[in-house]
Amino acid sequence: MKDLLHPISLVVAMLGFLCLLRDVPTRRKDPASTALAAVFLLSGLSFLLSITPMWNYLDRMLGTVNISVPLAQGCVVALLACQQVVLTYWGSPPEVARQWSRRWLGAGFAVIAGLLVLFALLTPRAPHPIDFTLYYAHDDWYAAYLTLYVTAYTIGELFLANACWRLARRSTRGSVRVGLRIVALGATVTLGYSAVRIGNVIAGAFDTSLAEWEGFAWTCGDVGAMLTLIGWLVPTISDQAQSVQYRIKQYRSYYGLRSLWLAFYSEAPEIELPIDRVDLAQRRRFRRISIRLYRRAIEIRDGRFVIRQYLDAAVREASEAHHRARGLHGQELSAAVTADQTLAGIAARAEGTRPAPDQLTEFADSERQTSRPMDDIDALLDVARHLPRQPARAPHLERVSA
C-alpha cells in the first residue's frame, strides 16, 4: 500500500512546490510563502525517502540500515512546524508571529534531534522498507522512538485542524476559506494513521500485532496528506488563475486597441514613444504585455491631444443625434460619439482645416470617471469598438512592437 500511495502523494507535493516556487522570488520578504513552499518540498522528500527503491538505495549509499525512517519522519516533523509558521503569520501580527514561529521551529528541531538519538540506539538489522514498524514493535527503544514521533505528529495535526477551522471562519476570501477547510479535513483524516501507530505501541507492550491495520494507516496518512497539500494550494491556484485571466485581458486589450492606435498613428506618427536609445535590460522590460499595453494607451492619449484642436462641435452634435436615434445612451453613446470625433478630427488635421474657436469642443467621453488603470483601458476599448474596420495599410504604418 505504501509503495502505491507514496508516488501519487510525491507527484502532488512536487507539483505544488513548483506552483509555489513561481511566486517565491517576488515574495522573498513574506515568511509565510517561504514556509508554505518548504511544506511542499519537505512533504515530497518524506514520500520520496519512504519509497522502497529509494529506501534500499540510501541504505547502500549511507551504510546505515533503515536510515530512511528518521530522515523521512524528520521531514514530516519539520513540515508540521512549517505549517504552524504559515498559520501563525496568517492569523497574527508580524511581531507575535515571529516569536511563535521561532518556538514552533525550535520544538520541531528538538523532536527531530530526539528521533535521531533514539534511532541510533536501535539495533541495526536487515532493511525493512515495508514492515519496519511491525518488525521493531517489540523493541523498547523503538517504542520510545514511535511514541515521540506519534505524539509530535498527532499534536501537530490537531493544532493544524483547529487553527484552520478557526482561521477559515475569520477569512474574507472564499478561496482561503475553502482551502483551510480542506487542510483541516486532511489533518483530521491523518489522525487515523496516528491511531494505528499508537495502537502499535500498545500492542507491542502486550506482545500482539496490528499487522491487519497497516493498509488503513498508510491510506489515512497519504490521503490526509494529499488533502492537506491540495487545501494549501487552493488560494495559490485561485490567485494564479486570476493573474492568468488578467494577463489574457491585457493581451486582448492590447490587440483590441490596435485599430484606434493605427488611426492616430496614420496621421501623427510622432506619438510613438521611441525606445531605440533604451538599454537592453530596459528593452526586455518593454516586451512585457503590461508595459506594452500601458505604452499603447499613452500613445493613444497623446494622439487625442494632437487632434483635440480639430474637434468640431457640429460633428459632435450630429453624431450624438445619430446615435441617440439608434438607441445608444450613457457610456456607449459617449464612446460612439468619441469614435466619430476621432475620425473627423484626424481627417480635419490631414486637410489642415480647424474649426472656429467658438466651435471647438471636447471628446464626448472626456468626463468619464476612471479610477483604476484598466478603467482607462476599457474606456479606450469602448471607443475602438465603434471604429469602422481599418483598411489594409502600408507596412510603414505597422508598428513593430518591442
Secondary structure in CASP SS format (residue, H / E / C, confidence):
PFRMAT SS
TARGET T0000
AUTHOR 0000-0000-0000
METHOD secondary structure of the structure
MODEL  1
M C 1.00
K H 1.00
D H 1.00
L H 1.00
L H 1.00
H H 1.00
P H 1.00
I H 1.00
S H 1.00
L H 1.00
V H 1.00
V H 1.00
A H 1.00
M H 1.00
L H 1.00
G H 1.00
F H 1.00
L H 1.00
C H 1.00
L H 1.00
L H 1.00
R C 1.00
D C 1.00
V C 1.00
P H 1.00
T H 1.00
R H 1.00
R C 1.00
K C 1.00
D C 1.00
P H 1.00
A H 1.00
S H 1.00
T H 1.00
A H 1.00
L H 1.00
A H 1.00
A H 1.00
V H 1.00
F H 1.00
L H 1.00
L H 1.00
S H 1.00
G H 1.00
L H 1.00
S H 1.00
F H 1.00
L H 1.00
L H 1.00
S H 1.00
I C 1.00
T H 1.00
P H 1.00
M H 1.00
W H 1.00
N H 1.00
Y H 1.00
L H 1.00
D H 1.00
R H 1.00
M H 1.00
L H 1.00
G C 1.00
T C 1.00
V C 1.00
N C 1.00
I C 1.00
S H 1.00
V H 1.00
P H 1.00
L H 1.00
A H 1.00
Q H 1.00
G H 1.00
C H 1.00
V H 1.00
V H 1.00
A H 1.00
L H 1.00
L H 1.00
A H 1.00
C H 1.00
Q H 1.00
Q H 1.00
V H 1.00
V H 1.00
L H 1.00
T H 1.00
Y H 1.00
W H 1.00
G H 1.00
S C 1.00
P C 1.00
P H 1.00
E H 1.00
V H 1.00
A H 1.00
R H 1.00
Q H 1.00
W H 1.00
S H 1.00
R H 1.00
R H 1.00
W H 1.00
L H 1.00
G H 1.00
A H 1.00
G H 1.00
F H 1.00
A H 1.00
V H 1.00
I H 1.00
A H 1.00
G H 1.00
L H 1.00
L H 1.00
V H 1.00
L H 1.00
F H 1.00
A H 1.00
L C 1.00
L C 1.00
T C 1.00
P C 1.00
R C 1.00
A C 1.00
P C 1.00
H C 1.00
P C 1.00
I C 1.00
D C 1.00
F H 1.00
T H 1.00
L H 1.00
Y H 1.00
Y H 1.00
A C 1.00
H C 1.00
D C 1.00
D H 1.00
W H 1.00
Y H 1.00
A H 1.00
A H 1.00
Y H 1.00
L H 1.00
T H 1.00
L H 1.00
Y H 1.00
V H 1.00
T H 1.00
A H 1.00
Y H 1.00
T H 1.00
I H 1.00
G H 1.00
E H 1.00
L H 1.00
F H 1.00
L H 1.00
A H 1.00
N H 1.00
A H 1.00
C H 1.00
W H 1.00
R H 1.00
L H 1.00
A H 1.00
R H 1.00
R H 1.00
S C 1.00
T C 1.00
R C 1.00
G H 1.00
S H 1.00
V H 1.00
R H 1.00
V H 1.00
G H 1.00
L H 1.00
R H 1.00
I H 1.00
V H 1.00
A H 1.00
L H 1.00
G H 1.00
A H 1.00
T H 1.00
V H 1.00
T H 1.00
L H 1.00
G H 1.00
Y H 1.00
S H 1.00
A H 1.00
V H 1.00
R H 1.00
I H 1.00
G H 1.00
N H 1.00
V H 1.00
I H 1.00
A H 1.00
G H 1.00
A H 1.00
F C 1.00
D C 1.00
T C 1.00
S C 1.00
L C 1.00
A H 1.00
E H 1.00
W H 1.00
E H 1.00
G H 1.00
F H 1.00
A H 1.00
W H 1.00
T H 1.00
C H 1.00
G H 1.00
D H 1.00
V H 1.00
G H 1.00
A H 1.00
M H 1.00
L H 1.00
T H 1.00
L H 1.00
I H 1.00
G H 1.00
W H 1.00
L H 1.00
V H 1.00
P H 1.00
T H 1.00
I H 1.00
S H 1.00
D H 1.00
Q H 1.00
A H 1.00
Q H 1.00
S H 1.00
V H 1.00
Q H 1.00
Y H 1.00
R H 1.00
I H 1.00
K H 1.00
Q H 1.00
Y H 1.00
R H 1.00
S H 1.00
Y H 1.00
Y H 1.00
G H 1.00
L C 1.00
R H 1.00
S H 1.00
L H 1.00
W H 1.00
L H 1.00
A H 1.00
F H 1.00
Y H 1.00
S H 1.00
E H 1.00
A C 1.00
P H 1.00
E H 1.00
I H 1.00
E C 1.00
L C 1.00
P C 1.00
I C 1.00
D C 1.00
R C 1.00
V C 1.00
D C 1.00
L H 1.00
A H 1.00
Q H 1.00
R H 1.00
R H 1.00
R H 1.00
F H 1.00
R C 1.00
R C 1.00
I H 1.00
S H 1.00
I H 1.00
R H 1.00
L H 1.00
Y H 1.00
R H 1.00
R H 1.00
A H 1.00
I H 1.00
E H 1.00
I H 1.00
R H 1.00
D H 1.00
G H 1.00
R H 1.00
F H 1.00
V H 1.00
I H 1.00
R H 1.00
Q H 1.00
Y H 1.00
L C 1.00
D E 1.00
A H 1.00
A H 1.00
V H 1.00
R H 1.00
E H 1.00
A H 1.00
S H 1.00
E H 1.00
A H 1.00
H H 1.00
H H 1.00
R H 1.00
A H 1.00
R C 1.00
G C 1.00
L C 1.00
H C 1.00
G H 1.00
Q H 1.00
E H 1.00
L H 1.00
S H 1.00
A H 1.00
A H 1.00
V H 1.00
T H 1.00
A H 1.00
D H 1.00
Q H 1.00
T H 1.00
L H 1.00
A H 1.00
G H 1.00
I H 1.00
A H 1.00
A H 1.00
R H 1.00
A H 1.00
E H 1.00
G C 1.00
T C 1.00
R C 1.00
P C 1.00
A C 1.00
P H 1.00
D H 1.00
Q H 1.00
L E 1.00
T C 1.00
E C 1.00
F C 1.00
A C 1.00
D C 1.00
S C 1.00
E C 1.00
R C 1.00
Q C 1.00
T C 1.00
S C 1.00
R C 1.00
P H 1.00
M H 1.00
D H 1.00
D H 1.00
I H 1.00
D H 1.00
A H 1.00
L H 1.00
L H 1.00
D H 1.00
V H 1.00
A H 1.00
R H 1.00
H C 1.00
L C 1.00
P C 1.00
R C 1.00
Q C 1.00
P C 1.00
A C 1.00
R C 1.00
A C 1.00
P H 1.00
H H 1.00
L H 1.00
E C 1.00
R C 1.00
V C 1.00
S C 1.00
A C 1.00
END
